[in-house]
Amino acid sequence: MQVHKELDTRGLHCPLPILKAKKSLNDMLSGQLLKVVSTDAGSLRDFQAFARQTGNDLVEQQTVGEDFIHVLRRR
């Protein structure tokens, strides 16, 4: 999987990771992948809802240590 852009939102709480992801996705081309790293446990459900509401694909979510990693494909 080739990630086109990575966004580090560690230490930020809702809604900042989502807002930063939205801004980054707006600057990307359709089909490109954005990886977001967060430490906010609520980001798991937040990114699921964000993907449903915006039409972007939530390709992957995983937890690595204290980090929650989300990969979105730009619609």
N, CA, C, O and CB atoms as a CASP TS submission, in Angstrom:
PFRMAT TS
TARGET T0000
AUTHOR 0000-0000-0000
METHOD Language model
MODEL 1
PARENT N/A
ATOM      1  N   MET     1       0.848  -1.180   0.000  1.00  0.00           N
ATOM      2  CA  MET     1       0.000   0.000   0.000  1.00  0.00           C
ATOM      3  C   MET     1       0.895   1.244   0.000  1.00  0.00           C
ATOM      4  O   MET     1       1.715   1.426   0.899  1.00  0.00           O
ATOM      5  CB  MET     1      -0.966  -0.002   1.230  1.00  0.00           C
ATOM      6  N   GLN     2       0.733   2.075  -0.990  1.00  0.00           N
ATOM      7  CA  GLN     2       1.537   3.287  -1.100  1.00  0.00           C
ATOM      8  C   GLN     2       0.767   4.490  -0.538  1.00  0.00           C
ATOM      9  O   GLN     2      -0.216   4.949  -1.121  1.00  0.00           O
ATOM     10  CB  GLN     2       1.936   3.540  -2.575  1.00  0.00           C
ATOM     11  N   VAL     3       1.236   4.978   0.595  1.00  0.00           N
ATOM     12  CA  VAL     3       0.629   6.143   1.227  1.00  0.00           C
ATOM     13  C   VAL     3       1.214   7.392   0.581  1.00  0.00           C
ATOM     14  O   VAL     3       2.431   7.519   0.447  1.00  0.00           O
ATOM     15  CB  VAL     3       0.866   6.143   2.774  1.00  0.00           C
ATOM     16  N   HIS     4       0.344   8.310   0.185  1.00  0.00           N
ATOM     17  CA  HIS     4       0.782   9.526  -0.496  1.00  0.00           C
ATOM     18  C   HIS     4       1.085  10.669   0.468  1.00  0.00           C
ATOM     19  O   HIS     4       1.887  11.555   0.171  1.00  0.00           O
ATOM     20  CB  HIS     4      -0.269   9.965  -1.483  1.00  0.00           C
ATOM     21  N   LYS     5       0.428  10.634   1.626  1.00  0.00           N
ATOM     22  CA  LYS     5       0.632  11.698   2.610  1.00  0.00           C
ATOM     23  C   LYS     5       0.399  11.131   4.000  1.00  0.00           C
ATOM     24  O   LYS     5      -0.505  10.321   4.203  1.00  0.00           O
ATOM     25  CB  LYS     5      -0.314  12.907   2.339  1.00  0.00           C
ATOM     26  N   GLU     6       1.221  11.561   4.965  1.00  0.00           N
ATOM     27  CA  GLU     6       1.057  11.116   6.347  1.00  0.00           C
ATOM     28  C   GLU     6       0.833  12.331   7.236  1.00  0.00           C
ATOM     29  O   GLU     6       1.491  13.361   7.087  1.00  0.00           O
ATOM     30  CB  GLU     6       2.293  10.301   6.825  1.00  0.00           C
ATOM     31  N   LEU     7      -0.100  12.188   8.153  1.00  0.00           N
ATOM     32  CA  LEU     7      -0.477  13.274   9.047  1.00  0.00           C
ATOM     33  C   LEU     7      -0.325  12.803  10.488  1.00  0.00           C
ATOM     34  O   LEU     7      -0.933  11.811  10.889  1.00  0.00           O
ATOM     35  CB  LEU     7      -1.931  13.749   8.769  1.00  0.00           C
ATOM     36  N   ASP     8       0.484  13.512  11.260  1.00  0.00           N
ATOM     37  CA  ASP     8       0.713  13.171  12.667  1.00  0.00           C
ATOM     38  C   ASP     8      -0.160  14.066  13.535  1.00  0.00           C
ATOM     39  O   ASP     8       0.076  15.270  13.635  1.00  0.00           O
ATOM     40  CB  ASP     8       2.220  13.325  13.051  1.00  0.00           C
ATOM     41  N   THR     9      -1.178  13.467  14.167  1.00  0.00           N
ATOM     42  CA  THR     9      -2.070  14.242  15.039  1.00  0.00           C
ATOM     43  C   THR     9      -1.956  13.766  16.483  1.00  0.00           C
ATOM     44  O   THR     9      -2.889  13.928  17.269  1.00  0.00           O
ATOM     45  CB  THR     9      -3.532  14.132  14.557  1.00  0.00           C
ATOM     46  N   ARG    10      -0.819  13.181  16.828  1.00  0.00           N
ATOM     47  CA  ARG    10      -0.610  12.706  18.207  1.00  0.00           C
ATOM     48  C   ARG    10      -0.758  13.872  19.182  1.00  0.00           C
ATOM     49  O   ARG    10      -0.252  14.969  18.943  1.00  0.00           O
ATOM     50  CB  ARG    10       0.796  12.043  18.362  1.00  0.00           C
ATOM     51  N   GLY    11      -1.459  13.612  20.281  1.00  0.00           N
ATOM     52  CA  GLY    11      -1.651  14.638  21.304  1.00  0.00           C
ATOM     53  C   GLY    11      -2.860  15.526  21.070  1.00  0.00           C
ATOM     54  O   GLY    11      -3.245  16.289  21.956  1.00  0.00           O
ATOM     55  N   LEU    12      -3.466  15.440  19.891  1.00  0.00           N
ATOM     56  CA  LEU    12      -4.652  16.244  19.591  1.00  0.00           C
ATOM     57  C   LEU    12      -5.908  15.431  19.876  1.00  0.00           C
ATOM     58  O   LEU    12      -5.930  14.212  19.705  1.00  0.00           O
ATOM     59  CB  LEU    12      -4.638  16.725  18.116  1.00  0.00           C
ATOM     60  N   HIS    13      -6.946  16.126  20.312  1.00  0.00           N
ATOM     61  CA  HIS    13      -8.209  15.467  20.633  1.00  0.00           C
ATOM     62  C   HIS    13      -9.291  15.924  19.672  1.00  0.00           C
ATOM     63  O   HIS    13      -9.161  16.956  19.013  1.00  0.00           O
ATOM     64  CB  HIS    13      -8.624  15.756  22.087  1.00  0.00           C
ATOM     65  N   CYS    14     -10.351  15.148  19.604  1.00  0.00           N
ATOM     66  CA  CYS    14     -11.499  15.430  18.747  1.00  0.00           C
ATOM     67  C   CYS    14     -11.947  16.881  18.954  1.00  0.00           C
ATOM     68  O   CYS    14     -12.050  17.330  20.096  1.00  0.00           O
ATOM     69  CB  CYS    14     -12.668  14.443  19.045  1.00  0.00           C
ATOM     70  N   PRO    15     -12.209  17.600  17.900  1.00  0.00           N
ATOM     71  CA  PRO    15     -12.314  17.198  16.496  1.00  0.00           C
ATOM     72  C   PRO    15     -11.052  17.477  15.666  1.00  0.00           C
ATOM     73  O   PRO    15     -11.086  17.343  14.443  1.00  0.00           O
ATOM     74  CB  PRO    15     -13.480  17.902  15.870  1.00  0.00           C
ATOM     75  N   LEU    16      -9.957  17.858  16.301  1.00  0.00           N
ATOM     76  CA  LEU    16      -8.778  18.291  15.533  1.00  0.00           C
ATOM     77  C   LEU    16      -8.218  17.238  14.573  1.00  0.00           C
ATOM     78  O   LEU    16      -7.894  17.596  13.441  1.00  0.00           O
ATOM     79  CB  LEU    16      -7.697  18.697  16.482  1.00  0.00           C
ATOM     80  N   PRO    17      -8.083  15.956  14.953  1.00  0.00           N
ATOM     81  CA  PRO    17      -7.578  14.992  13.963  1.00  0.00           C
ATOM     82  C   PRO    17      -8.459  14.914  12.706  1.00  0.00           C
ATOM     83  O   PRO    17      -7.946  14.821  11.591  1.00  0.00           O
ATOM     84  CB  PRO    17      -7.476  13.609  14.599  1.00  0.00           C
ATOM     85  N   ILE    18      -9.762  14.953  12.889  1.00  0.00           N
ATOM     86  CA  ILE    18     -10.691  14.910  11.753  1.00  0.00           C
ATOM     87  C   ILE    18     -10.560  16.169  10.908  1.00  0.00           C
ATOM     88  O   ILE    18     -10.512  16.087   9.681  1.00  0.00           O
ATOM     89  CB  ILE    18     -12.144  14.747  12.241  1.00  0.00           C
ATOM     90  N   LEU    19     -10.503  17.325  11.545  1.00  0.00           N
ATOM     91  CA  LEU    19     -10.395  18.577  10.795  1.00  0.00           C
ATOM     92  C   LEU    19      -9.104  18.640   9.986  1.00  0.00           C
ATOM     93  O   LEU    19      -9.107  19.084   8.838  1.00  0.00           O
ATOM     94  CB  LEU    19     -10.469  19.766  11.744  1.00  0.00           C
ATOM     95  N   LYS    20      -8.008  18.199  10.582  1.00  0.00           N
ATOM     96  CA  LYS    20      -6.732  18.195   9.872  1.00  0.00           C
ATOM     97  C   LYS    20      -6.751  17.183   8.719  1.00  0.00           C
ATOM     98  O   LYS    20      -6.194  17.444   7.653  1.00  0.00           O
ATOM     99  CB  LYS    20      -5.582  17.873  10.845  1.00  0.00           C
ATOM    100  N   ALA    21      -7.387  16.043   8.936  1.00  0.00           N
ATOM    101  CA  ALA    21      -7.504  15.044   7.875  1.00  0.00           C
ATOM    102  C   ALA    21      -8.348  15.581   6.720  1.00  0.00           C
ATOM    103  O   ALA    21      -8.004  15.397   5.552  1.00  0.00           O
ATOM    104  CB  ALA    21      -8.120  13.743   8.425  1.00  0.00           C
ATOM    105  N   LYS    22      -9.440  16.239   7.052  1.00  0.00           N
ATOM    106  CA  LYS    22     -10.310  16.816   6.016  1.00  0.00           C
ATOM    107  C   LYS    22      -9.545  17.826   5.166  1.00  0.00           C
ATOM    108  O   LYS    22      -9.657  17.828   3.940  1.00  0.00           O
ATOM    109  CB  LYS    22     -11.541  17.490   6.656  1.00  0.00           C
ATOM    110  N   LYS    23      -8.774  18.676   5.819  1.00  0.00           N
ATOM    111  CA  LYS    23      -7.980  19.679   5.104  1.00  0.00           C
ATOM    112  C   LYS    23      -6.945  19.002   4.201  1.00  0.00           C
ATOM    113  O   LYS    23      -6.756  19.418   3.058  1.00  0.00           O
ATOM    114  CB  LYS    23      -7.280  20.628   6.104  1.00  0.00           C
ATOM    115  N   SER    24      -6.284  17.978   4.700  1.00  0.00           N
ATOM    116  CA  SER    24      -5.282  17.263   3.902  1.00  0.00           C
ATOM    117  C   SER    24      -5.927  16.562   2.711  1.00  0.00           C
ATOM    118  O   SER    24      -5.389  16.605   1.604  1.00  0.00           O
ATOM    119  CB  SER    24      -4.535  16.242   4.771  1.00  0.00           C
ATOM    120  N   LEU    25      -7.064  15.921   2.922  1.00  0.00           N
ATOM    121  CA  LEU    25      -7.742  15.220   1.830  1.00  0.00           C
ATOM    122  C   LEU    25      -8.172  16.185   0.734  1.00  0.00           C
ATOM    123  O   LEU    25      -8.163  15.827  -0.444  1.00  0.00           O
ATOM    124  CB  LEU    25      -8.956  14.459   2.359  1.00  0.00           C
ATOM    125  N   ASN    26      -8.547  17.400   1.105  1.00  0.00           N
ATOM    126  CA  ASN    26      -8.962  18.394   0.106  1.00  0.00           C
ATOM    127  C   ASN    26      -7.822  18.763  -0.832  1.00  0.00           C
ATOM    128  O   ASN    26      -8.065  19.182  -1.964  1.00  0.00           O
ATOM    129  CB  ASN    26      -9.485  19.649   0.796  1.00  0.00           C
ATOM    130  N   ASP    27      -6.582  18.613  -0.375  1.00  0.00           N
ATOM    131  CA  ASP    27      -5.412  18.946  -1.193  1.00  0.00           C
ATOM    132  C   ASP    27      -4.891  17.753  -1.986  1.00  0.00           C
ATOM    133  O   ASP    27      -3.891  17.869  -2.694  1.00  0.00           O
ATOM    134  CB  ASP    27      -4.307  19.489  -0.314  1.00  0.00           C
ATOM    135  N   MET    28      -5.561  16.605  -1.872  1.00  0.00           N
ATOM    136  CA  MET    28      -5.089  15.379  -2.520  1.00  0.00           C
ATOM    137  C   MET    28      -5.946  15.041  -3.736  1.00  0.00           C
ATOM    138  O   MET    28      -7.063  15.537  -3.886  1.00  0.00           O
ATOM    139  CB  MET    28      -5.098  14.207  -1.525  1.00  0.00           C
ATOM    140  N   LEU    29      -5.399  14.187  -4.597  1.00  0.00           N
ATOM    141  CA  LEU    29      -6.122  13.735  -5.780  1.00  0.00           C
ATOM    142  C   LEU    29      -6.977  12.515  -5.453  1.00  0.00           C
ATOM    143  O   LEU    29      -6.689  11.784  -4.506  1.00  0.00           O
ATOM    144  CB  LEU    29      -5.143  13.410  -6.917  1.00  0.00           C
ATOM    145  N   SER    30      -8.006  12.305  -6.222  1.00  0.00           N
ATOM    146  CA  SER    30      -8.876  11.150  -6.049  1.00  0.00           C
ATOM    147  C   SER    30      -8.062   9.864  -6.132  1.00  0.00           C
ATOM    148  O   SER    30      -7.244   9.688  -7.034  1.00  0.00           O
ATOM    149  CB  SER    30      -9.996  11.148  -7.105  1.00  0.00           C
ATOM    150  N   GLY    31      -8.299   8.969  -5.173  1.00  0.00           N
ATOM    151  CA  GLY    31      -7.608   7.687  -5.145  1.00  0.00           C
ATOM    152  C   GLY    31      -6.341   7.664  -4.308  1.00  0.00           C
ATOM    153  O   GLY    31      -5.834   6.591  -3.983  1.00  0.00           O
ATOM    154  N   GLN    32      -5.820   8.846  -3.952  1.00  0.00           N
ATOM    155  CA  GLN    32      -4.605   8.884  -3.136  1.00  0.00           C
ATOM    156  C   GLN    32      -4.916   8.500  -1.693  1.00  0.00           C
ATOM    157  O   GLN    32      -6.043   8.658  -1.223  1.00  0.00           O
ATOM    158  CB  GLN    32      -3.962  10.283  -3.187  1.00  0.00           C
ATOM    159  N   LEU    33      -3.888   7.989  -0.994  1.00  0.00           N
ATOM    160  CA  LEU    33      -4.055   7.515   0.376  1.00  0.00           C
ATOM    161  C   LEU    33      -3.456   8.480   1.392  1.00  0.00           C
ATOM    162  O   LEU    33      -2.350   8.989   1.212  1.00  0.00           O
ATOM    163  CB  LEU    33      -3.423   6.146   0.534  1.00  0.00           C
ATOM    164  N   LEU    34      -4.202   8.719   2.451  1.00  0.00           N
ATOM    165  CA  LEU    34      -3.765   9.549   3.573  1.00  0.00           C
ATOM    166  C   LEU    34      -3.687   8.662   4.810  1.00  0.00           C
ATOM    167  O   LEU    34      -4.645   7.967   5.150  1.00  0.00           O
ATOM    168  CB  LEU    34      -4.738  10.764   3.806  1.00  0.00           C
ATOM    169  N   LYS    35      -2.536   8.691   5.479  1.00  0.00           N
ATOM    170  CA  LYS    35      -2.343   7.965   6.732  1.00  0.00           C
ATOM    171  C   LYS    35      -2.365   8.981   7.867  1.00  0.00           C
ATOM    172  O   LYS    35      -1.611   9.954   7.860  1.00  0.00           O
ATOM    173  CB  LYS    35      -0.999   7.146   6.726  1.00  0.00           C
ATOM    174  N   VAL    36      -3.239   8.744   8.842  1.00  0.00           N
ATOM    175  CA  VAL    36      -3.364   9.629  10.001  1.00  0.00           C
ATOM    176  C   VAL    36      -2.979   8.837  11.250  1.00  0.00           C
ATOM    177  O   VAL    36      -3.524   7.763  11.508  1.00  0.00           O
ATOM    178  CB  VAL    36      -4.823  10.210  10.126  1.00  0.00           C
ATOM    179  N   VAL    37      -2.033   9.379  12.021  1.00  0.00           N
ATOM    180  CA  VAL    37      -1.618   8.753  13.275  1.00  0.00           C
ATOM    181  C   VAL    37      -2.145   9.621  14.414  1.00  0.00           C
ATOM    182  O   VAL    37      -1.895  10.825  14.459  1.00  0.00           O
ATOM    183  CB  VAL    37      -0.048   8.588  13.355  1.00  0.00           C
ATOM    184  N   SER    38      -2.876   8.993  15.331  1.00  0.00           N
ATOM    185  CA  SER    38      -3.509   9.718  16.430  1.00  0.00           C
ATOM    186  C   SER    38      -3.276   8.971  17.749  1.00  0.00           C
ATOM    187  O   SER    38      -3.019   7.767  17.759  1.00  0.00           O
ATOM    188  CB  SER    38      -5.029   9.898  16.164  1.00  0.00           C
ATOM    189  N   THR    39      -3.372   9.704  18.849  1.00  0.00           N
ATOM    190  CA  THR    39      -3.327   9.077  20.172  1.00  0.00           C
ATOM    191  C   THR    39      -4.695   9.158  20.859  1.00  0.00           C
ATOM    192  O   THR    39      -4.839   8.743  22.009  1.00  0.00           O
ATOM    193  CB  THR    39      -2.249   9.750  21.048  1.00  0.00           C
ATOM    194  N   ASP    40      -5.685   9.687  20.158  1.00  0.00           N
ATOM    195  CA  ASP    40      -7.041   9.830  20.699  1.00  0.00           C
ATOM    196  C   ASP    40      -7.824   8.542  20.437  1.00  0.00           C
ATOM    197  O   ASP    40      -8.118   8.221  19.286  1.00  0.00           O
ATOM    198  CB  ASP    40      -7.773  11.061  20.064  1.00  0.00           C
ATOM    199  N   ALA    41      -8.161   7.806  21.494  1.00  0.00           N
ATOM    200  CA  ALA    41      -8.887   6.534  21.346  1.00  0.00           C
ATOM    201  C   ALA    41     -10.224   6.728  20.636  1.00  0.00           C
ATOM    202  O   ALA    41     -10.693   5.824  19.944  1.00  0.00           O
ATOM    203  CB  ALA    41      -9.119   5.893  22.719  1.00  0.00           C
ATOM    204  N   GLY    42     -10.832   7.883  20.799  1.00  0.00           N
ATOM    205  CA  GLY    42     -12.103   8.170  20.129  1.00  0.00           C
ATOM    206  C   GLY    42     -11.967   8.310  18.626  1.00  0.00           C
ATOM    207  O   GLY    42     -12.963   8.308  17.903  1.00  0.00           O
ATOM    208  N   SER    43     -10.731   8.433  18.153  1.00  0.00           N
ATOM    209  CA  SER    43     -10.528   8.610  16.714  1.00  0.00           C
ATOM    210  C   SER    43     -10.942   7.365  15.928  1.00  0.00           C
ATOM    211  O   SER    43     -11.251   7.470  14.741  1.00  0.00           O
ATOM    212  CB  SER    43      -9.064   8.942  16.427  1.00  0.00           C
ATOM    213  N   LEU    44     -10.953   6.189  16.564  1.00  0.00           N
ATOM    214  CA  LEU    44     -11.381   4.976  15.856  1.00  0.00           C
ATOM    215  C   LEU    44     -12.801   5.131  15.329  1.00  0.00           C
ATOM    216  O   LEU    44     -13.048   4.917  14.142  1.00  0.00           O
ATOM    217  CB  LEU    44     -11.292   3.748  16.781  1.00  0.00           C
ATOM    218  N   ARG    45     -13.720   5.496  16.185  1.00  0.00           N
ATOM    219  CA  ARG    45     -15.105   5.664  15.727  1.00  0.00           C
ATOM    220  C   ARG    45     -15.291   6.972  14.955  1.00  0.00           C
ATOM    221  O   ARG    45     -16.121   7.045  14.049  1.00  0.00           O
ATOM    222  CB  ARG    45     -16.066   5.625  16.921  1.00  0.00           C
ATOM    223  N   ASP    46     -14.518   8.005  15.311  1.00  0.00           N
ATOM    224  CA  ASP    46     -14.626   9.284  14.607  1.00  0.00           C
ATOM    225  C   ASP    46     -14.287   9.125  13.127  1.00  0.00           C
ATOM    226  O   ASP    46     -14.992   9.663  12.272  1.00  0.00           O
ATOM    227  CB  ASP    46     -13.701  10.329  15.250  1.00  0.00           C
ATOM    228  N   PHE    47     -13.215   8.392  12.814  1.00  0.00           N
ATOM    229  CA  PHE    47     -12.823   8.232  11.414  1.00  0.00           C
ATOM    230  C   PHE    47     -13.782   7.313  10.664  1.00  0.00           C
ATOM    231  O   PHE    47     -13.955   7.462   9.455  1.00  0.00           O
ATOM    232  CB  PHE    47     -11.402   7.686  11.324  1.00  0.00           C
ATOM    233  N   GLN    48     -14.408   6.365  11.360  1.00  0.00           N
ATOM    234  CA  GLN    48     -15.428   5.529  10.719  1.00  0.00           C
ATOM    235  C   GLN    48     -16.614   6.395  10.298  1.00  0.00           C
ATOM    236  O   GLN    48     -17.107   6.282   9.176  1.00  0.00           O
ATOM    237  CB  GLN    48     -15.894   4.394  11.675  1.00  0.00           C
ATOM    238  N   ALA    49     -17.065   7.257  11.206  1.00  0.00           N
ATOM    239  CA  ALA    49     -18.182   8.153  10.907  1.00  0.00           C
ATOM    240  C   ALA    49     -17.801   9.156   9.818  1.00  0.00           C
ATOM    241  O   ALA    49     -18.598   9.436   8.923  1.00  0.00           O
ATOM    242  CB  ALA    49     -18.629   8.896  12.178  1.00  0.00           C
ATOM    243  N   PHE    50     -16.591   9.692   9.894  1.00  0.00           N
ATOM    244  CA  PHE    50     -16.112  10.651   8.898  1.00  0.00           C
ATOM    245  C   PHE    50     -16.134  10.031   7.500  1.00  0.00           C
ATOM    246  O   PHE    50     -16.579  10.666   6.543  1.00  0.00           O
ATOM    247  CB  PHE    50     -14.688  11.127   9.249  1.00  0.00           C
ATOM    248  N   ALA    51     -15.657   8.805   7.386  1.00  0.00           N
ATOM    249  CA  ALA    51     -15.624   8.132   6.084  1.00  0.00           C
ATOM    250  C   ALA    51     -17.044   7.934   5.543  1.00  0.00           C
ATOM    251  O   ALA    51     -17.297   8.173   4.363  1.00  0.00           O
ATOM    252  CB  ALA    51     -14.899   6.771   6.198  1.00  0.00           C
ATOM    253  N   ARG    52     -17.962   7.499   6.399  1.00  0.00           N
ATOM    254  CA  ARG    52     -19.357   7.306   5.967  1.00  0.00           C
ATOM    255  C   ARG    52     -19.968   8.620   5.489  1.00  0.00           C
ATOM    256  O   ARG    52     -20.662   8.651   4.473  1.00  0.00           O
ATOM    257  CB  ARG    52     -20.204   6.721   7.117  1.00  0.00           C
ATOM    258  N   GLN    53     -19.714   9.694   6.216  1.00  0.00           N
ATOM    259  CA  GLN    53     -20.347  10.980   5.919  1.00  0.00           C
ATOM    260  C   GLN    53     -19.753  11.663   4.686  1.00  0.00           C
ATOM    261  O   GLN    53     -20.455  12.394   3.986  1.00  0.00           O
ATOM    262  CB  GLN    53     -20.222  11.898   7.113  1.00  0.00           C
ATOM    263  N   THR    54     -18.468  11.430   4.416  1.00  0.00           N
ATOM    264  CA  THR    54     -17.807  12.150   3.329  1.00  0.00           C
ATOM    265  C   THR    54     -17.658  11.343   2.049  1.00  0.00           C
ATOM    266  O   THR    54     -17.382  11.909   0.992  1.00  0.00           O
ATOM    267  CB  THR    54     -16.464  12.598   3.778  1.00  0.00           C
ATOM    268  N   GLY    55     -17.836  10.023   2.130  1.00  0.00           N
ATOM    269  CA  GLY    55     -17.668   9.191   0.949  1.00  0.00           C
ATOM    270  C   GLY    55     -16.235   8.770   0.689  1.00  0.00           C
ATOM    271  O   GLY    55     -15.963   8.086  -0.298  1.00  0.00           O
ATOM    272  N   ASN    56     -15.315   9.165   1.556  1.00  0.00           N
ATOM    273  CA  ASN    56     -13.938   8.682   1.452  1.00  0.00           C
ATOM    274  C   ASN    56     -13.896   7.265   2.010  1.00  0.00           C
ATOM    275  O   ASN    56     -14.656   6.926   2.917  1.00  0.00           O
ATOM    276  CB  ASN    56     -12.935   9.624   2.216  1.00  0.00           C
ATOM    277  N   ASP    57     -13.001   6.436   1.463  1.00  0.00           N
ATOM    278  CA  ASP    57     -12.896   5.050   1.928  1.00  0.00           C
ATOM    279  C   ASP    57     -11.945   4.955   3.111  1.00  0.00           C
ATOM    280  O   ASP    57     -10.827   5.467   3.063  1.00  0.00           O
ATOM    281  CB  ASP    57     -12.421   4.129   0.789  1.00  0.00           C
ATOM    282  N   LEU    58     -12.396   4.299   4.170  1.00  0.00           N
ATOM    283  CA  LEU    58     -11.527   3.978   5.294  1.00  0.00           C
ATOM    284  C   LEU    58     -10.910   2.626   4.982  1.00  0.00           C
ATOM    285  O   LEU    58     -11.534   1.585   5.186  1.00  0.00           O
ATOM    286  CB  LEU    58     -12.311   3.965   6.671  1.00  0.00           C
ATOM    287  N   VAL    59      -9.677   2.648   4.485  1.00  0.00           N
ATOM    288  CA  VAL    59      -9.011   1.455   3.984  1.00  0.00           C
ATOM    289  C   VAL    59      -8.528   0.566   5.118  1.00  0.00           C
ATOM    290  O   VAL    59      -8.601  -0.660   5.032  1.00  0.00           O
ATOM    291  CB  VAL    59      -7.847   1.839   3.096  1.00  0.00           C
ATOM    292  N   GLU    60      -8.032   1.193   6.185  1.00  0.00           N
ATOM    293  CA  GLU    60      -7.436   0.413   7.275  1.00  0.00           C
ATOM    294  C   GLU    60      -7.464   1.205   8.569  1.00  0.00           C
ATOM    295  O   GLU    60      -7.343   2.430   8.566  1.00  0.00           O
ATOM    296  CB  GLU    60      -5.991   0.009   6.932  1.00  0.00           C
ATOM    297  N   GLN    61      -7.625   0.491   9.672  1.00  0.00           N
ATOM    298  CA  GLN    61      -7.461   1.052  11.015  1.00  0.00           C
ATOM    299  C   GLN    61      -6.694   0.030  11.829  1.00  0.00           C
ATOM    300  O   GLN    61      -6.977  -1.166  11.760  1.00  0.00           O
ATOM    301  CB  GLN    61      -8.848   1.401  11.687  1.00  0.00           C
ATOM    302  N   GLN    62      -5.733   0.494  12.594  1.00  0.00           N
ATOM    303  CA  GLN    62      -5.004  -0.413  13.476  1.00  0.00           C
ATOM    304  C   GLN    62      -4.489   0.346  14.690  1.00  0.00           C
ATOM    305  O   GLN    62      -4.344   1.568  14.673  1.00  0.00           O
ATOM    306  CB  GLN    62      -3.837  -1.088  12.726  1.00  0.00           C
ATOM    307  N   THR    63      -4.223  -0.404  15.726  1.00  0.00           N
ATOM    308  CA  THR    63      -3.665   0.152  16.948  1.00  0.00           C
ATOM    309  C   THR    63      -2.264  -0.414  17.112  1.00  0.00           C
ATOM    310  O   THR    63      -2.065  -1.629  17.110  1.00  0.00           O
ATOM    311  CB  THR    63      -4.562  -0.170  18.191  1.00  0.00           C
ATOM    312  N   VAL    64      -1.298   0.484  17.253  1.00  0.00           N
ATOM    313  CA  VAL    64       0.095   0.088  17.450  1.00  0.00           C
ATOM    314  C   VAL    64       0.589   0.814  18.698  1.00  0.00           C
ATOM    315  O   VAL    64       0.848   2.017  18.660  1.00  0.00           O
ATOM    316  CB  VAL    64       0.990   0.426  16.184  1.00  0.00           C
ATOM    317  N   GLY    65       0.718   0.087  19.793  1.00  0.00           N
ATOM    318  CA  GLY    65       1.092   0.721  21.051  1.00  0.00           C
ATOM    319  C   GLY    65       0.029   1.715  21.460  1.00  0.00           C
ATOM    320  O   GLY    65      -1.136   1.354  21.625  1.00  0.00           O
ATOM    321  N   GLU    66       0.424   2.963  21.623  1.00  0.00           N
ATOM    322  CA  GLU    66      -0.521   4.023  21.994  1.00  0.00           C
ATOM    323  C   GLU    66      -1.062   4.774  20.787  1.00  0.00           C
ATOM    324  O   GLU    66      -1.856   5.702  20.939  1.00  0.00           O
ATOM    325  CB  GLU    66       0.144   5.001  22.937  1.00  0.00           C
ATOM    326  N   ASP    67      -0.640   4.383  19.591  1.00  0.00           N
ATOM    327  CA  ASP    67      -1.049   5.071  18.367  1.00  0.00           C
ATOM    328  C   ASP    67      -2.220   4.361  17.693  1.00  0.00           C
ATOM    329  O   ASP    67      -2.288   3.133  17.648  1.00  0.00           O
ATOM    330  CB  ASP    67       0.128   5.171  17.397  1.00  0.00           C
ATOM    331  N   PHE    68      -3.131   5.167  17.176  1.00  0.00           N
ATOM    332  CA  PHE    68      -4.252   4.681  16.376  1.00  0.00           C
ATOM    333  C   PHE    68      -3.988   5.162  14.954  1.00  0.00           C
ATOM    334  O   PHE    68      -3.865   6.360  14.696  1.00  0.00           O
ATOM    335  CB  PHE    68      -5.660   5.197  16.930  1.00  0.00           C
ATOM    336  N   ILE    69      -3.903   4.205  14.043  1.00  0.00           N
ATOM    337  CA  ILE    69      -3.531   4.533  12.667  1.00  0.00           C
ATOM    338  C   ILE    69      -4.739   4.331  11.760  1.00  0.00           C
ATOM    339  O   ILE    69      -5.406   3.297  11.805  1.00  0.00           O
ATOM    340  CB  ILE    69      -2.332   3.664  12.189  1.00  0.00           C
ATOM    341  N   HIS    70      -5.004   5.339  10.941  1.00  0.00           N
ATOM    342  CA  HIS    70      -6.146   5.328  10.030  1.00  0.00           C
ATOM    343  C   HIS    70      -5.615   5.615   8.629  1.00  0.00           C
ATOM    344  O   HIS    70      -4.816   6.531   8.441  1.00  0.00           O
ATOM    345  CB  HIS    70      -7.243   6.383  10.458  1.00  0.00           C
ATOM    346  N   VAL    71      -6.054   4.840   7.658  1.00  0.00           N
ATOM    347  CA  VAL    71      -5.674   5.086   6.263  1.00  0.00           C
ATOM    348  C   VAL    71      -6.956   5.318   5.481  1.00  0.00           C
ATOM    349  O   VAL    71      -7.856   4.479   5.450  1.00  0.00           O
ATOM    350  CB  VAL    71      -4.841   3.884   5.658  1.00  0.00           C
ATOM    351  N   LEU    72      -7.008   6.491   4.848  1.00  0.00           N
ATOM    352  CA  LEU    72      -8.187   6.889   4.066  1.00  0.00           C
ATOM    353  C   LEU    72      -7.816   7.045   2.594  1.00  0.00           C
ATOM    354  O   LEU    72      -6.732   7.524   2.262  1.00  0.00           O
ATOM    355  CB  LEU    72      -8.788   8.211   4.610  1.00  0.00           C
ATOM    356  N   ARG    73      -8.731   6.635   1.722  1.00  0.00           N
ATOM    357  CA  ARG    73      -8.546   6.848   0.285  1.00  0.00           C
ATOM    358  C   ARG    73      -9.456   7.999  -0.141  1.00  0.00           C
ATOM    359  O   ARG    73     -10.665   7.977   0.088  1.00  0.00           O
ATOM    360  CB  ARG    73      -8.860   5.539  -0.539  1.00  0.00           C
ATOM    361  N   ARG    74      -8.847   8.995  -0.759  1.00  0.00           N
ATOM    362  CA  ARG    74      -9.602  10.191  -1.211  1.00  0.00           C
ATOM    363  C   ARG    74     -10.624   9.776  -2.254  1.00  0.00           C
ATOM    364  O   ARG    74     -10.302   9.051  -3.195  1.00  0.00           O
ATOM    365  CB  ARG    74      -8.641  11.283  -1.800  1.00  0.00           C
ATOM    366  N   ARG    75     -11.840  10.230  -2.089  1.00  0.00           N
ATOM    367  CA  ARG    75     -12.907   9.897  -3.052  1.00  0.00           C
ATOM    368  C   ARG    75     -12.710  10.604  -4.358  1.00  0.00           C
ATOM    369  O   ARG    75     -13.513  10.438  -5.276  1.00  0.00           O
ATOM    370  CB  ARG    75     -14.270  10.249  -2.491  1.00  0.00           C
TER
END
